[in-house]
Structure formats: structure tokens, C-alpha cells
Amino acid sequence: MTEGKRKRALRGRAGRMKGGRGSGRASTGQVRLWGRHPVEAALKNPERQHRKLWATREGIASLDGELPPDFPIEYAEVADLGRLVARDAPHQGLVLECSALEDVFLDEIADGEATRPVVVLDQVTDPHNVGAILRSAAAFNAAAIITQDRHAPPESGVLAKSASGALETVPWVRVVNLARALEELAEAGYWRIGLAGEAKATLADVMPTGPLAIVLGAEGEGLRQNIAAHCDALAKLPISSAIESLNVSNAAAIALYAVATRS
């Protein structure tokens, strides 16, 4: 599909995949973040509305840049901050309460830079894995991650800590129907490669030169049959037989590196 046809197809379907973050968001629309990198990235993100920052003086000193004079800060002891976050969470003297991020829609991403891959996650529910994948997506210049709204973790402090700031920079599209999202990516000119250990071909064998979507399934479960059927090709990573499989976040990082270095 030519670039012109790709854009016309998307404009004609704009608004059909506007799956929001509803099920992954608290009714107040607030999220609590902790740790230097997540908090610092959120403070620098103009899309965030900040409610309050609890911090130690050492935590404030660790931040890159000055906070506005009227920024709502409540100084606290380390033990006090520990009661605001998940048990034993490494808050590093910083806990921020802010608004959840606004929805990002599929057509906004697919109509963007075709040279940047997208990562599609099929029921990957562990926030540590999704956060790590966001971090890899940022490192290798992916355009976005796409998940099904009901089968993905909510925006949270645990996920943001694993993403180490990437939650603020990598768009996260949450859709109602993942199979339909894959269809729309195909109509936009994306080649969809599902990673599957049982595949015959390796990722390098089926790597295209044009727009690309990497599709990964949950650990243990792998890709669901319907999602695999919506891929143009299935491929495996050429790992040693000494190990059965990789963690999904590790697989995503390797696949994104392979895409970044394709000729």
C-alpha cells in the first residue's frame, strides 16, 4: 500500500478504534507514582496534571530541574512515604499523585512515522513486564505499545517504576478489540509478525522493510489462536535449545533491537 493510500484508509476509519483506558483507571482519575525516574519524568510531562508531591529533602535534591515555587510539596520522612506506596516499594524519597494520562487512539499512531515499529501485547498482564516493554520501546524508538483494555494492567506506580520514565514518553493505546486493531494496522500498511516459539521461521527470515507491528503473547500462554491468525507471519527468536523460552519483556527487547538494526 502506498503512503497516500495508507493515510486515506486511516482517515476513512478514524474513530473506530477509540478504546479508552476506562477499566484500567481509578474512578478519581488519579495515579500515584514513586521513585526518582518515574516522578521526574511525570513532573516534566506537560500532559500530566499534578496534585501533590510527598518527598524527603534528599529526594527533592535528586530531581533534575527546579520545581515551581507554588508546587504542592509535603515534606515527609522515609517511613511516612513507605506507607503511601506498595509494600517495600523503592520510592527513593519521592511519591507523586497526579492525573492519569489521557487516551491515545490507534489512528493517531498508525498515521504517524511508518519507520517506527509498534508493539502489540496479547493479554500481557504483569505490570513489571509491561513497564519493562515500555522502557525497551523507548530505547529502540517504537511508536507505541497497544494492548486490550480489559486484559492489561492499569497505569500504576509499579508499572511506572519498571518503565523508568518511559510511561511518560511512549504512547500506550488501549483498545476494546485487539484482533480488530490488528486488522486496522494491516489496512494502514503494517506487516504483523507474531512471536511464537513453535514457528519455523526466525524473525530475521520474515522481517520486512516497511511498517511493522511486533505481536507478543503472555508468558506461558503465548499468542491466542485468533490473534495469531491476524498476523501476517509467525516467527521465533533463534535462542539456544538450552532454554525453553524468554521472558516476554526480554523477547520484546530483542525483537525491537532486531527491527532497529534491519537493513
KETORNU-268833 format. One line per field, with one value per residue: residue number from 1; residue in one letter; x, y, z negated of N, C-alpha, C, O, CB in turn. Coordinates in steps of 0.05 Angstrom, whole numbers. Each point is the difference from the previous one (the first is absolute). Glycine has a CB too. Example, Ala and Ser with C-alpha at 12.3 -4.5 7.8 and 13.67 -1.06 7.14 Angstrom:
KETORNU-268833
n 1, 2
res A, S
n_x 264, 31
n_y -114, 44
n_z -156, 39
ca_x -18, 16
ca_y 24, 24
ca_z 0, -1
c_x 18, -15
c_y 24, 22
c_z 0, -14
o_x 21, 10
o_y 0, 22
o_z -13, -4
cb_x -59, 14
cb_y -23, -35
cb_z -12, 47
This chain:
KETORNU-268833
n 1, 2, 3, 4, 5, 6, 7, 8, 9, 10, 11, 12, 13, 14, 15, 16, 17, 18, 19, 20, 21, 22, 23, 24, 25, 26, 27, 28, 29, 30, 31, 32, 33, 34, 35, 36, 37, 38, 39, 40, 41, 42, 43, 44, 45, 46, 47, 48, 49, 50, 51, 52, 53, 54, 55, 56, 57, 58, 59, 60, 61, 62, 63, 64, 65, 66, 67, 68, 69, 70, 71, 72, 73, 74, 75, 76, 77, 78, 79, 80, 81, 82, 83, 84, 85, 86, 87, 88, 89, 90, 91, 92, 93, 94, 95, 96, 97, 98, 99, 100, 101, 102, 103, 104, 105, 106, 107, 108, 109, 110, 111, 112, 113, 114, 115, 116, 117, 118, 119, 120, 121, 122, 123, 124, 125, 126, 127, 128, 129, 130, 131, 132, 133, 134, 135, 136, 137, 138, 139, 140, 141, 142, 143, 144, 145, 146, 147, 148, 149, 150, 151, 152, 153, 154, 155, 156, 157, 158, 159, 160, 161, 162, 163, 164, 165, 166, 167, 168, 169, 170, 171, 172, 173, 174, 175, 176, 177, 178, 179, 180, 181, 182, 183, 184, 185, 186, 187, 188, 189, 190, 191, 192, 193, 194, 195, 196, 197, 198, 199, 200, 201, 202, 203, 204, 205, 206, 207, 208, 209, 210, 211, 212, 213, 214, 215, 216, 217, 218, 219, 220, 221, 222, 223, 224, 225, 226, 227, 228, 229, 230, 231, 232, 233, 234, 235, 236, 237, 238, 239, 240, 241, 242, 243, 244, 245, 246, 247, 248, 249, 250, 251, 252, 253, 254, 255, 256, 257, 258, 259, 260, 261, 262, 263
res M, T, E, G, K, R, K, R, A, L, R, G, R, A, G, R, M, K, G, G, R, G, S, G, R, A, S, T, G, Q, V, R, L, W, G, R, H, P, V, E, A, A, L, K, N, P, E, R, Q, H, R, K, L, W, A, T, R, E, G, I, A, S, L, D, G, E, L, P, P, D, F, P, I, E, Y, A, E, V, A, D, L, G, R, L, V, A, R, D, A, P, H, Q, G, L, V, L, E, C, S, A, L, E, D, V, F, L, D, E, I, A, D, G, E, A, T, R, P, V, V, V, L, D, Q, V, T, D, P, H, N, V, G, A, I, L, R, S, A, A, A, F, N, A, A, A, I, I, T, Q, D, R, H, A, P, P, E, S, G, V, L, A, K, S, A, S, G, A, L, E, T, V, P, W, V, R, V, V, N, L, A, R, A, L, E, E, L, A, E, A, G, Y, W, R, I, G, L, A, G, E, A, K, A, T, L, A, D, V, M, P, T, G, P, L, A, I, V, L, G, A, E, G, E, G, L, R, Q, N, I, A, A, H, C, D, A, L, A, K, L, P, I, S, S, A, I, E, S, L, N, V, S, N, A, A, A, I, A, L, Y, A, V, A, T, R, S
n_x 17, 30, 18, -56, -23, 19, -37, -53, 0, 1, -46, -38, 10, -3, -22, 17, 39, -37, 27, -9, 40, -67, 34, 50, -37, -1, -60, 51, 13, 46, 47, 23, 52, 35, 53, 34, -30, -59, 13, 31, -46, -45, 32, 2, -67, -14, -35, 5, -55, 55, -51, 56, 63, -12, 62, 31, 14, 18, -50, 17, 58, -22, -28, 40, -16, -4, -51, -24, 28, -52, 33, -53, 64, -36, 68, -15, 46, 19, -53, -36, 16, -17, -61, 3, 11, -27, 12, 59, -19, 67, -42, 66, -33, -58, -62, -13, -62, 4, -57, 2, 41, -50, -21, 58, -51, 30, 2, 51, 34, -16, 17, 68, 40, -26, 55, -39, -3, -57, 26, -58, 6, -35, -17, 59, -38, 65, -18, 55, -19, -19, 55, 34, -35, 10, 62, -1, -35, 47, 44, -28, -26, -56, -32, -11, 14, -53, -20, -52, -15, 2, 66, 32, 17, -45, 43, 34, 40, 9, 5, 39, 45, 3, 7, 54, -53, -38, -53, 21, 7, -48, -56, -19, -37, -38, -23, -54, 39, 68, -32, -8, 62, 14, -41, 30, 58, -21, -20, 61, 28, 0, 33, -43, 64, -47, 59, -19, 51, -29, 34, 21, 21, 48, -38, 35, -50, -34, 45, -51, 44, -59, -11, 28, -58, 54, -59, 30, -44, 0, 60, -24, -29, 48, -29, -58, 5, -12, 62, 18, -45, 28, 62, 3, 24, -13, 60, 19, 32, 41, -18, 48, -41, 20, -64, -55, 11, 37, -31, -49, 52, 40, -39, 1, 63, 4, -43, 30, 57, -29, -22, 57, 27, -48, 50
n_y -24, 44, 22, 5, -53, 16, 51, -27, -44, 44, 35, -51, -10, 65, -37, -65, 6, 47, -61, 52, -21, -22, -43, 41, 41, -10, 10, 42, -10, -25, -32, -1, 13, -28, 19, 54, -21, 12, 58, 18, -16, 32, 55, -2, -10, 67, -56, 16, 33, -1, -18, 10, 0, -42, 28, -27, 61, -52, 9, 58, -18, -41, 52, 0, 65, 40, -36, 52, 31, -39, -63, -13, -6, -36, 11, -64, -16, -31, -10, 39, -31, -56, 22, 13, -64, -52, -17, 34, 59, 4, 54, 7, 28, -9, -11, 31, -2, 5, -1, -63, 21, 33, -57, -10, -4, -52, 56, 20, -49, -1, 63, -12, -9, -45, 1, -20, -69, 14, -36, -31, -9, -54, 25, 41, -8, 16, 66, -32, -4, 59, 23, -32, 22, 61, -12, -22, 50, 39, -34, 4, 67, -40, 45, -26, -43, -13, -17, -25, 58, -57, -10, 58, -3, 44, 34, -32, 38, -54, 30, 45, -42, -28, 58, 16, 50, -41, 25, 53, -30, -43, 34, -40, -9, -17, -31, -11, -39, -16, -12, 62, 12, -40, 29, 54, -25, -20, 57, 23, -42, -45, -46, -22, -23, -37, 4, -64, -23, -21, 44, -48, 58, 10, 48, -10, -27, 55, 55, 25, 36, 11, 16, -45, -9, -26, -38, -6, -47, 18, -18, -55, 16, 4, 41, -10, -44, 61, 18, -44, 22, 60, -25, 20, -49, -38, 28, -42, 48, -38, -18, -39, -46, 33, 21, -34, 59, 48, 10, 8, 36, -39, 3, 63, 2, -36, 32, 56, -22, -18, 58, 28, -36, 2, 10
n_z 0, 41, -55, 29, -24, -58, -1, 25, -46, -45, 24, 1, -65, -27, -50, 5, -53, -45, -34, -45, -31, -8, -24, -18, -44, -65, 16, -3, 65, -49, 29, -62, 44, -45, 26, 0, 49, -17, -20, 51, 39, -33, 1, 65, 9, 23, -15, -67, -15, -44, -40, -23, 16, -54, 2, -48, 4, 34, 39, 13, 14, 47, 35, 50, -27, -45, -19, 32, -50, 4, -2, -42, -31, -44, -16, -6, -37, 51, -33, 36, 53, -26, 0, 68, 18, 4, -60, 8, 37, 6, -28, 12, -58, 39, -26, 61, -27, 69, 19, 4, 43, 22, 16, 27, 45, 21, 28, -37, 24, 60, 12, -21, 33, 48, -39, -52, 1, -17, -47, 23, -69, 25, -66, -13, -61, -12, -15, 13, 60, 6, -23, 42, 49, -17, 2, 59, 20, -17, 29, 58, 3, -26, 33, -59, -41, 37, -64, 22, -32, -24, 0, -33, -62, -6, 27, -51, -23, 32, 55, -19, -21, 57, 29, -36, 10, 37, -31, 33, 60, 15, 26, -48, 62, -55, 59, -29, 31, -18, 54, 11, -8, 47, 40, -9, 12, 57, 15, -11, 49, -54, 33, -51, -15, -36, -33, 18, -39, 55, 40, 37, -10, -41, -9, 51, 31, -3, 4, 39, 16, -31, -51, -40, -30, -35, -4, -62, -10, -55, -10, 28, 50, 41, 24, -32, 46, 9, 0, 42, 40, -1, 22, 62, -37, -50, -9, -42, -22, 38, -69, 4, 16, -57, 2, 10, 15, -3, -54, 45, -14, 34, 49, -1, 3, 51, 33, -8, 20, 54, 12, -7, 48, 52, 39
ca_x -17, 16, -4, -25, -22, 1, -11, -28, -14, -3, -18, -27, -8, 7, -20, -13, 14, 5, -2, 13, 13, -20, 2, 26, 3, -17, -23, 8, 18, 26, 19, 22, 26, 22, 27, 11, -4, -29, -10, 13, -12, -27, 1, 8, -20, -21, -26, -8, -8, 11, -16, 16, 25, 11, 29, 21, 16, 20, -14, -3, 27, 8, -14, 13, -16, -13, -29, -11, -2, -26, -7, -9, 19, -1, 24, -6, 22, 0, -20, -26, -4, -5, -29, -16, 6, -1, 18, 28, 5, 24, -10, 23, -7, -18, -26, -16, -27, -5, -21, 7, 5, -23, -1, 13, -16, 15, 4, 20, 25, 4, 3, 24, 25, -2, 26, 2, -17, -18, 0, -27, 1, -24, -6, 23, -14, 18, 9, 29, 7, -9, 18, 26, -4, 0, 28, 13, -12, 13, 28, 3, -15, -26, -20, -20, -9, -28, -10, -29, -6, -9, 20, 26, 1, -6, 22, 5, 28, 16, 6, 16, 27, 13, 4, 22, -5, -10, -30, -6, 10, -9, -29, -12, -27, -16, -23, -20, 3, 27, 0, -8, 23, 20, -11, 4, 28, 5, -11, 18, 25, 19, 4, -3, 16, -4, 22, -10, 23, -4, 2, 23, 17, 10, -8, 16, -10, -25, 0, -4, 14, -19, -13, 1, -12, 9, -22, 9, -21, 7, 18, -14, -23, 7, -21, -25, -3, -12, 19, 20, -12, 0, 28, 8, 20, 9, 29, 12, 27, 18, 13, 12, -18, 5, -21, -26, -12, 8, -20, -12, 13, 25, -6, -6, 24, 16, -14, 3, 27, 2, -14, 16, 25, -6, 11
ca_y 24, 25, 17, 15, -18, -7, 22, 3, -22, 6, 22, -10, -17, 14, -1, -27, -15, 18, -13, 17, -12, -1, -22, 0, 26, 4, 18, 27, 8, 7, -21, 7, -9, 2, -4, 24, 2, 4, 25, 22, 0, 9, 28, 14, -6, 20, -13, -7, 20, -9, 7, 4, -14, -5, -4, 7, 22, -13, -7, 25, 7, -18, 5, 16, 23, 13, -1, 27, 8, -6, -29, -12, -20, -6, -15, -22, -19, -24, -19, 10, -5, -29, -6, 10, -16, -29, -10, -2, 13, 18, 27, 19, 26, 15, -11, 20, -6, 16, -10, -21, 10, 1, -21, 2, -16, -15, 15, 20, -14, -13, 21, 14, -7, -28, -14, -8, -23, 0, -25, -9, -20, -16, -8, 1, 13, 6, 28, 1, -6, 22, 22, -5, 2, 28, 10, -8, 15, 27, -3, -6, 19, -10, 21, -4, -27, -3, -22, -1, 15, -17, -20, 13, 13, 29, 18, -3, 5, -23, 0, 24, -4, -18, 14, 18, 26, -4, 3, 27, 7, -20, -1, -26, -2, -21, -4, -19, -24, -1, -11, 22, 19, -12, 4, 28, 4, -11, 19, 23, -8, -13, -29, -9, -24, -10, -16, -26, -19, -23, 9, -12, 22, 19, 27, 11, -11, 12, 29, 17, 26, 21, 2, -26, -4, -24, -9, -18, -11, -3, -22, -25, -3, 8, 14, -14, -10, 21, 21, -11, -1, 27, 8, -7, -21, -7, -3, -6, 11, -22, -4, -27, -21, -4, 13, -4, 25, 24, 18, 16, 26, -4, -5, 25, 16, -12, 5, 28, 4, -11, 19, 24, -4, -12, 16
ca_z 0, 1, -23, 3, -5, -29, -15, 6, -13, -29, -4, 4, -22, -25, -22, -5, -21, -21, -25, -20, -22, -22, -20, -13, -13, -24, 6, -4, 22, -12, -2, -18, 10, -19, 11, 13, 29, 7, -9, 15, 27, -1, -5, 25, 20, -1, 2, -27, -20, -25, -23, -24, -2, -27, 5, -19, 11, 18, 24, 15, 10, 21, 25, 21, 5, -22, -1, -3, -29, -13, 3, -25, -11, -28, -8, -18, -6, 16, -9, 7, 29, 4, -5, 22, 24, -3, -21, 7, 26, -2, 7, 3, -12, 18, 6, 14, 8, 24, 17, 20, 27, 17, 20, 25, 18, 19, 24, -5, 2, 26, 20, -6, 14, 8, -5, -28, -5, -23, -15, -7, -22, -2, -28, -18, -23, -22, 3, 3, 28, 17, -5, 12, 29, 6, -1, 25, 22, 1, 7, 28, 16, 9, 1, -21, -6, 3, -16, -3, -24, -23, -7, -3, -27, 1, -6, -28, -9, 5, 28, 6, -10, 19, 26, -5, 14, 27, 0, 8, 27, 20, 0, -7, 11, -12, 18, -9, 15, 9, 27, 17, 1, 19, 27, 8, 6, 27, 19, 0, 13, -18, 1, -28, -6, -27, -10, -10, -2, 18, 29, 15, 9, -20, 5, 22, 25, 9, -6, 23, -1, -4, -27, -13, -27, -14, -17, -20, -17, -29, -7, -4, 18, 27, 15, 4, 28, 16, 4, 19, 27, 10, 7, 27, -2, -27, 0, -26, -4, 2, -26, -4, -10, -29, -14, 15, 10, -13, -12, 22, 2, 13, 28, 13, 4, 21, 25, 6, 9, 27, 18, 1, 14, 26, 23
c_x 18, -6, -26, -24, -1, -14, -30, -16, -5, -19, -29, -10, 5, -23, -11, 14, 7, -4, 15, 13, -19, 4, 26, 5, -18, -21, 8, 18, 27, 18, 23, 26, 21, 26, 9, -7, -30, -10, 11, -12, -28, -1, 7, -20, -22, -28, -11, -10, 8, -16, 18, 25, 8, 29, 17, 16, 22, -13, -3, 27, 9, -13, 16, -18, -15, -30, -10, -3, -26, -7, -7, 19, -5, 25, -7, 25, -3, -21, -28, -6, -6, -28, -17, 2, -3, 21, 28, 7, 24, -8, 21, -7, -18, -25, -18, -28, -8, -23, 10, 4, -25, 1, 17, -14, 16, 6, 22, 28, 6, 4, 26, 24, 0, 26, 2, -19, -20, 1, -28, 2, -26, -3, 26, -9, 19, 10, 30, 9, -9, 18, 27, -3, -2, 28, 16, -11, 12, 29, 4, -19, -26, -21, -20, -1, -30, -9, -31, -7, -5, 21, 28, 0, -7, 26, 4, 29, 18, 9, 19, 29, 15, 6, 22, -2, -13, -30, -7, 7, -10, -31, -10, -29, -14, -25, -20, 4, 27, 2, -8, 22, 21, -10, 4, 29, 7, -10, 17, 27, 20, 1, 1, 14, -6, 23, -11, 23, -3, 3, 25, 20, 10, -9, 15, -11, -24, -1, -4, 16, -20, -11, -4, -13, 10, -21, 11, -22, 10, 19, -16, -21, 9, -22, -25, -4, -11, 20, 22, -11, -1, 28, 6, 21, 5, 30, 10, 27, 20, 16, 10, -21, 4, -22, -26, -10, 12, -23, -10, 13, 28, -3, -6, 24, 17, -13, 3, 28, 4, -13, 17, 25, -5, 11, -21
c_y 25, 17, 15, -17, -7, 22, 3, -22, 6, 23, -9, -16, 14, -2, -28, -15, 18, -13, 15, -16, -6, -21, -1, 25, 2, 21, 29, 10, 7, -25, 9, -13, 4, -7, 23, 2, 3, 27, 23, 2, 10, 30, 16, -4, 21, -12, -9, 24, -11, 10, 6, -17, -3, -7, 5, 23, -12, -7, 25, 8, -17, 6, 18, 24, 10, -4, 29, 7, -8, -29, -12, -22, -3, -16, -21, -17, -25, -20, 9, -5, -29, -8, 10, -17, -30, -9, -3, 13, 19, 29, 21, 28, 17, -16, 22, -10, 19, -12, -24, 12, 0, -24, 6, -19, -12, 16, 21, -13, -10, 21, 16, -10, -30, -15, -10, -23, 6, -28, -6, -22, -14, -11, -4, 17, 8, 29, 3, -5, 22, 24, -4, 2, 29, 12, -8, 14, 28, -2, -4, 15, -12, 22, -2, -29, 0, -24, 0, 11, -18, -20, 12, 13, 29, 15, 1, 7, -23, 0, 23, -4, -19, 13, 21, 26, -3, 2, 28, 6, -19, -1, -29, 1, -24, -3, -20, -27, -1, -11, 22, 20, -10, 3, 28, 7, -11, 19, 25, -6, -13, -30, -10, -27, -9, -17, -25, -20, -23, 7, -13, 22, 16, 28, 13, -10, 15, 30, 16, 26, 22, 1, -28, 1, -27, -8, -21, -9, -2, -23, -25, -5, 5, 14, -17, -7, 22, 22, -10, 0, 28, 11, -8, -23, -5, -5, -6, 15, -24, -5, -29, -19, -6, 14, 0, 26, 24, 14, 19, 27, -2, -5, 25, 17, -11, 6, 30, 7, -10, 18, 25, -3, -13, 18, 8
c_z 0, -24, 1, -6, -30, -16, 5, -14, -30, -4, 3, -23, -27, -20, -5, -22, -23, -27, -22, -22, -23, -20, -14, -17, -25, 6, -4, 22, -10, 0, -18, 10, -21, 13, 16, 29, 7, -9, 16, 28, 0, -5, 25, 22, -1, 1, -27, -15, -28, -23, -24, 2, -29, 4, -24, 13, 19, 27, 18, 13, 24, 27, 18, 6, -25, 2, -3, -29, -14, 3, -26, -10, -30, -8, -21, -4, 18, -8, 7, 29, 5, -4, 23, 25, -5, -20, 11, 27, -3, 9, 3, -10, 16, 5, 12, 6, 23, 15, 16, 27, 17, 20, 25, 19, 23, 26, -3, 4, 28, 22, -5, 17, 6, -6, -29, -5, -22, -13, -9, -21, -4, -29, -17, -24, -22, 4, 3, 29, 19, -4, 14, 31, 8, 0, 25, 24, 2, 9, 30, 18, 12, -1, -23, -8, 1, -17, 1, -28, -24, -8, 1, -27, 2, -3, -30, -7, 5, 30, 7, -10, 18, 26, -3, 16, 28, 1, 10, 29, 22, -1, -5, 9, -12, 17, -12, 12, 14, 29, 20, 3, 20, 29, 9, 5, 28, 21, 3, 12, -18, 5, -29, -5, -29, -9, -13, 0, 19, 29, 13, 7, -24, 7, 23, 27, 11, -4, 25, -2, -7, -29, -12, -27, -11, -20, -19, -19, -29, -4, -6, 20, 29, 14, 1, 30, 18, 6, 19, 28, 13, 5, 29, 0, -30, 2, -28, -1, 0, -26, -2, -11, -30, -17, 16, 11, -16, -14, 23, 3, 13, 30, 15, 5, 23, 27, 9, 9, 29, 20, 3, 17, 28, 22, 19
o_x 19, -20, -14, -19, -22, -15, -16, -23, -21, -16, -18, -24, -2, -24, -14, -13, 22, -16, 24, 2, 8, 0, 4, 23, -23, 3, -12, 5, 16, -10, 7, 1, -2, 1, -16, -11, -6, -15, -14, -5, -8, -17, -9, 2, -15, -20, -23, 11, -9, -7, -4, 0, 4, 7, -7, -1, 7, 12, 5, 1, 16, 9, 15, -21, -3, -12, 14, -5, 0, -23, 14, -2, -4, 3, -17, 20, -21, -14, -17, -22, -15, -9, -24, -15, -6, 21, 4, 21, 1, 4, -5, 11, -2, 1, -4, -4, 3, -10, 24, -11, -17, 22, 2, -6, 21, 22, 13, 19, 21, 11, 3, -3, 1, 0, 18, -24, 3, 6, -12, 14, -21, 12, 2, -3, -8, 12, 9, 17, 16, 7, 10, 19, 10, 7, 14, 14, 4, 8, 19, -6, -7, 2, -11, 11, -13, 11, -12, 13, 10, -2, 19, -21, 4, 21, -19, 17, 24, 23, 19, 19, 24, 20, 11, 19, -11, -11, -22, -9, 0, -11, 11, -17, 10, -16, 7, -2, 6, 16, 12, 4, 12, 16, 8, 6, 16, 13, 0, 17, 23, -21, 16, -7, 5, 10, -17, 13, 21, -2, 19, 24, -13, -9, -13, 2, -4, -21, 15, 14, 9, 13, -8, 3, -3, -8, 11, -18, 23, 0, -20, 0, -10, -19, 1, 11, 9, -1, 9, 15, -2, 4, -11, 2, -3, 10, -14, 11, -7, 24, -9, -19, -16, -3, 1, -9, 14, -23, 15, 2, 8, 15, 8, 3, 10, 14, 4, 4, 12, 10, 2, 10, 19, 1, 6
o_y 1, -5, 3, 9, -2, -6, 6, 5, -5, -1, 9, -4, -12, 3, -3, -17, 0, 10, 4, -25, -5, 5, -14, 6, -9, 16, 18, 24, 13, -23, 23, -24, 17, -13, 14, 20, 18, 13, 19, 22, 15, 14, 23, 13, 0, 15, -7, 22, -22, 23, 20, -22, 20, -16, 15, 4, 13, 2, -2, 8, 8, -10, 17, -4, -14, 1, 17, -18, -5, -7, 4, -23, 19, -23, 4, 3, -5, -11, -17, -8, -7, -21, -7, 4, -8, 13, -13, -7, 15, 8, 21, 19, 25, -22, 20, -22, 24, -22, -2, 22, -18, -11, 23, -23, 11, -1, 7, 14, 5, -7, 21, -5, -17, -25, -16, 2, 18, -20, 16, -20, 13, -21, -18, 25, 15, 6, 19, 14, 8, 14, 19, 9, 8, 16, 17, 7, 10, 17, 9, -8, 7, 18, 20, -17, 20, -22, 20, -7, 4, -12, -11, 8, 13, -10, 3, 3, 4, -4, -4, 9, 4, -6, 9, 10, 19, 4, 4, 21, 8, -7, -19, 14, -22, 19, -15, -21, 15, 10, 2, 12, 15, 4, 5, 16, 12, 4, 14, 17, -4, -13, 11, -20, 16, -17, 1, -4, -12, -18, -5, -5, 1, 5, 14, 14, 1, 12, -3, 4, 22, -11, -19, 19, -21, 16, -20, 15, 6, -19, 1, -20, -14, 10, -24, 14, 4, 11, 15, 4, 2, 24, -20, -15, 18, -12, 6, 8, -21, 4, -17, 7, -15, -7, 3, 0, -4, -3, 8, 10, 17, 10, 4, 12, 16, 6, 5, 17, 13, 4, 10, 19, -8, 24, 13
o_z -15, -14, -20, -14, -11, -18, -18, -9, -11, -19, -14, -4, -21, 7, -20, -12, -9, -17, 3, 1, -23, -24, -19, -6, 1, 18, 12, 2, 14, -2, 0, 4, -17, 21, 12, 9, 16, 15, 7, 10, 18, 11, 3, 21, -20, -5, -3, 2, -8, -2, -14, 11, -14, 18, -18, 25, 20, 21, 24, 23, 16, 21, -8, 13, -19, 22, -11, -17, -24, -5, -20, 10, -15, 9, -17, 13, 11, 17, 6, 7, 18, 11, 1, 19, -23, -3, 21, 11, -20, 23, 12, 10, -5, 9, -13, 10, -3, -7, 6, 6, -4, 5, 8, -8, 8, 10, 19, 9, 12, 21, 12, 24, -18, 0, -6, 7, -16, 14, -14, 4, -4, -6, -16, 2, -18, 20, 13, 11, 17, 19, 11, 13, 21, 17, 12, 19, 22, 16, 12, 22, 23, -17, -9, 13, -5, 3, 8, -20, -22, -22, 12, -10, 21, -9, -15, 17, 7, 6, 15, 14, 5, 14, 21, 12, 10, 22, 12, 11, 24, -21, 9, -11, 2, 1, -18, -13, 18, 16, 21, 22, 15, 18, 23, 17, 14, 21, 20, 2, 8, 5, -16, 12, -19, 15, -18, 21, 8, 17, -14, -2, -21, 22, 16, 20, 24, 3, 19, -20, -8, -18, 13, -16, 13, -17, 8, -6, -6, 15, -14, 14, 18, -13, 4, 17, 22, 22, 17, 19, 24, 6, 9, 19, -16, 19, -19, 20, -12, -2, 15, -13, -12, -24, 25, 23, -19, 8, 17, 22, 15, 17, 23, 21, 16, 20, 23, 17, 16, 22, 23, 11, 13, -2, 20
cb_x -56, 20, 63, 41, 26, 58, 61, 34, 41, 62, 52, 33, 12, 53, 3, 0, -4, 2, -29, -34, 33, -30, -35, -6, 34, 35, -19, -8, -55, -11, -19, -33, -12, -32, 8, 47, 47, 9, 9, 47, 37, 3, 22, 45, 26, 52, 35, 23, -30, 52, -33, -41, 11, -52, -1, 3, -16, 12, -29, -38, -5, -2, -58, 45, -2, 49, -14, -20, 30, 9, 17, -45, 39, -54, 45, -68, 24, 63, 48, 26, 45, 55, 32, 22, 37, -38, -43, -19, -50, 27, -37, 5, 45, 38, 8, 46, -16, 58, -45, -16, 65, -24, -48, 51, -60, -43, -60, -50, -25, -38, -53, -14, 24, -33, 3, 36, 33, -37, 60, -33, 56, -10, -43, 38, -32, 2, -49, -12, -21, -54, -33, -6, -34, -53, -16, -6, -47, -38, -10, 21, 50, 10, 16, -38, 54, -11, 53, -17, -28, -44, -48, 27, 30, -66, 9, -53, -42, -47, -64, -60, -40, -44, -58, 10, 50, 50, 18, 17, 40, 54, -13, 48, 5, 35, 23, -30, -56, -1, -24, -52, -21, -1, -42, -46, -6, -17, -46, -41, -31, 12, 10, -37, 31, -59, 45, -60, -16, -28, -42, -54, -11, 49, 3, 38, 21, -1, 16, -60, 24, -25, -14, 39, -38, 57, -45, 63, -41, -45, 54, 10, -21, 49, 34, -31, -17, -44, -18, 4, -25, -46, 25, -11, 24, -56, 18, -34, -11, -20, -21, 64, 16, 52, 32, -1, -57, 60, 8, -45, -34, 3, -25, -47, -11, 2, -37, -41, 5, -10, -47, -27, 4, -42, 37
cb_y -26, 3, 1, 19, -17, -20, 17, 15, -27, -14, 22, 3, -28, 29, 49, 16, -31, 28, -48, 60, 28, 13, -11, -34, 30, -28, -54, -31, 3, 59, -41, 27, -5, 3, -63, -20, -46, -62, -38, -29, -54, -58, -33, -20, -50, 16, -8, -59, 38, -24, -48, 32, -3, -1, -2, -51, 15, -20, -34, 7, 8, -25, -21, -37, -1, 32, -63, 12, 43, 53, -7, 35, -8, 24, 37, -4, 22, 17, 4, 43, 46, 14, 9, 41, 44, -18, -10, -35, -19, -47, -33, -46, -27, 45, -55, 40, -40, 36, 48, -56, 3, 61, -34, 35, 18, -40, -16, 10, -18, -32, -19, 12, 55, 38, 45, 45, -48, 55, -8, 33, 15, 9, -4, -29, -40, -55, -5, -29, -56, -31, -11, -39, -52, -13, -20, -52, -37, -3, -28, -37, 16, -65, -19, 55, -30, 43, -18, -33, 32, 17, -25, -1, -45, 2, 25, -38, 25, -22, -18, 20, 3, -32, -17, -49, -2, -33, -37, -8, 11, -20, 57, -21, 44, -11, 26, 59, -17, -17, -48, -19, -1, -36, -40, -4, -15, -50, -31, 0, 41, 48, -8, 44, -3, 17, 40, 14, 25, -1, 49, -30, 1, -35, -10, -12, -45, -55, -5, -23, -38, 7, 62, -30, 48, -3, 30, 6, -31, 39, 32, 23, 29, -49, 47, 10, -50, -22, 4, -32, -41, -17, 15, 62, -5, -8, 25, -53, 61, 5, 52, 14, -5, 4, 26, -38, -20, 8, -10, -34, -1, -29, -49, -13, -6, -42, -43, -7, -18, -50, -28, -8, 3, -47, -38
cb_z -9, 64, 16, 48, 57, 25, 19, 54, 44, 12, 31, 52, 49, 19, 32, 60, 44, 46, 21, 9, 36, 56, 47, 43, 43, -48, -26, -50, 11, -26, 47, -43, 64, -59, -11, -42, -10, -19, -53, -36, -6, -29, -50, -34, 18, 27, 49, -2, 38, 23, 31, -38, 59, -36, 65, -45, -61, -61, -48, -53, -62, -56, -16, 6, 66, -25, -10, 60, 36, 15, 60, 3, 50, -9, 26, 4, -59, -10, -43, -43, -8, -26, -50, -37, 39, 50, -43, -38, 33, -14, -35, 29, -15, 12, -24, 10, -44, 9, -3, -32, 1, -10, -24, -13, -19, -28, -6, -41, -60, -37, -8, -70, -4, 35, 41, -21, 32, 7, -1, 42, -18, 56, 33, 36, 30, -25, -39, -58, -27, -21, -55, -51, -20, -38, -62, -39, -28, -53, -57, -36, -12, 1, 59, 5, -24, 44, -38, 51, 50, 38, 7, 60, -36, -11, 56, -20, -42, -43, -6, -16, -52, -35, -9, -22, -35, -13, -50, -58, -46, 17, 23, -30, 41, -48, 58, 8, -10, -63, -39, -35, -63, -54, -32, -44, -64, -40, -30, -42, 21, -39, 61, -14, 52, -6, 10, -4, -55, -51, 3, 20, 65, -32, -64, -50, -39, -13, -57, 25, 41, 65, 1, 40, -1, 23, 28, 8, 44, -27, -4, -62, -54, 15, 24, -58, -40, -41, -63, -56, -39, -30, -58, -4, 60, -31, 59, -23, -14, 50, -37, 4, 58, 34, -48, -53, 32, 26, -63, -30, -55, -59, -35, -44, -65, -51, -34, -49, -64, -41, -37, -56, -57, -16, -25
